[in-house]
Amino acid sequence: MQKRIFLLTGSPCVGKTTALLRVIDKLKAEGYSVGGMVSREVRQGGIRVGFEILDLTGNRRGWLAHISQNSGPQVGKYRVNLNDLEDVGVQAIMTAIKRCNIIVVDEIGPMELFSEKFRIAVKDAIESGKPLIGVVHWKAKDDLIKSIKGRNDVEILSLTFQNRDAVPNIVLEKLENFLNKHSSVKA
């Protein structure tokens, strides 16, 4: 079966989101509509203080987690902001399912999986039939991640410091191959 879902994984700080953003930029330059959510770390004075969520189509942003957040589930020194995750991240995924050629989910990991709405949005994105590119946490043990990884239309690409510059082109080639064979119309 041809792969339709491409998930990047790898150790922390190896460049998964950077690789994902390179793929997104190239797809947009080729005229594809790409939507969904991207998470990226926020640093102050060289110290990571949290993670920001970006909506790729609506230019909305919010906090996924922050060291100064007073409430929410705790992961390490961070507390997860379920409101922003659902208002920005989940809505971005749902919009991408309805309106975009390609869906992005960064990241399917411990922080995001505290939200049942996020889990449902990811399942809907997986079942949409559209190509999906994303990041999956390298160590997370969760039934949703296990079920996604077990699908025969999923390819997991492990990023390393040695291959991280090549992986975006590999993913792009595989995605374009899928899109060409399935005659998706560029939006």
N, C-alpha and C positions, 0 to 999 in steps of 0.2 A: 504494500500500500504506500502511496506517495505521502510524504510527510507534509503536514499543514501547520503544525505547531512546533515552534522552535524556542527552546528554553535554554538560557545561559545559566551556568552555575560555576562556582569556584570559590576559593577562599576569600575572606574579607579583604578589601582594598586591592583586588587584582585588576579591577577595571570593568566590571560587568555592566554597570550603568553607562559608562563612557562608550563601551562597545555598542551597546544598545542604541545610544543617541547617534552614533555614526551611521548605523543602519537606517534609523528614522530619517536623518537628514538626507541620505541618498535616495530613499524611497520618495520623500517629498519632492526632491529635485527632479525626479522622474515623473511627477504628476500624480502619484498615488495619494489618497487621503488616508492619513494615519491618525488614529485617536486612541485615547486611553490615559493611563496614568504612569508617571515616572516619579520615583522617590530618589532624592539625593541628600547627601549629608550636608549639614550646615556647620561651619567652624567659626569660632570667634577666638582671635588671638592664637590660632593654630590648634585649638582644642575643639574636638567635636562636641557640639551641644545638642544636636538633634538631627531630625530628618524632615525634610520638606516634601510635600506632595505637589506635583504639577499636573494640571489637566492639559493634555496636548492640543485639544481643540478649542477650549474655552478660555485659555490663558488664566484660569483660576489657580490659586495656590492655597495651601494650608499646611498645618503641622501634622505629620504622622506621629512624631514623638519628640519629646524635649526633656532635658534634665530638670527644667524648672516647672514642668507641668505638675499640678497639685493632685490631680485625680486621674483615674484610668488604670488599666492593667499595666503592670510593671514588667519590663524586660531589661535586665541589667540595671544600669543607672537611669534608664529612660522610662517615662510613662507615656503610654499610647493615647493619642487624642482620637477617640472613636468618632466624635462629631465631625472633625475635619476629614478623617478617612472616609466616612460615609458621604458627607456633603460634597466633597471634592473628588476623591478617588473613585468611589463606587459610581457616582454620577458620570464621571469621565468614561468609565468602562461601558456603562449602559448606553451613553451617547455614541460611542464608537461602534457598538454592536448594531445600532440602528442606522448610522450615517456614514461610516468609514469603510474603506477597502480592507484595512489592516488594523487589528486590535493590538494594543500594547498593555502589558501588565508587569510593572516593576514595583514591587517584588511580591512574589507569593512566599511569605516568610512568617516567622513567629509573631511579629507585631501585627501584621495585617490579618492574620488568621483568628485574632480575638473577635473580629466582626463577622457576625452571621450574614449580614448584608453583603460584605465583601466576598464571602464564600459563595453565595448565590450568584453574584455578578460574575465571578470567575467561572463557575459552572455554566452559566448562560453563554459566556464568551467562548468557552471550549465547545459547547454544543451548537454554536451559531453557524458553523460550516465555513466561517471566514478564517483566513490565515491569522495566526496570533504569534507575536514574538514577546518574550518576557524573560524575567529572571526568577529563578527558584532558589530559595535558600539552600545552601550546600549541605547542611546537617539536619534540617527540620524533619522531624518524624511526625507526620500527620496523615490521616486517612485521605484527605483531599489531594495532597501532593502525591501520595502513593498511587491513587487511582489515575491521576493525570500522567504520571511517569509510566504507568502500565499500558497506556493506550498505544495502539499500533500506528497512529498518525502523528505521534510525538517524537521529536528528536531532541536529545539533551546534548548540549555542547559544553564541555568543561573548559573554562578559561584558565590559562596559566600565564605567567609573565612571559613565557616563550612564544605563545600562540595568540596573544590578545590583539596584536595588530592585524593578523590574518583573519581572525574569526568574523569580523563584520562583513568582509567580502564573501566569505563562505555562506553566511546566513543570507546575505542579499541575493546571491546566485540561486540558492535553494528556494527562496521566496519567489523570486522572479520566475523560476521554472514552474512552480505551482501556479502562479497567477497566469502565466501564458497558457498553460494546459487547461485552465479552468475559465479562460476568457473573461476575467473580471474586468469591468469597465472602470477606467480611471475617473475619479470624481473631480 
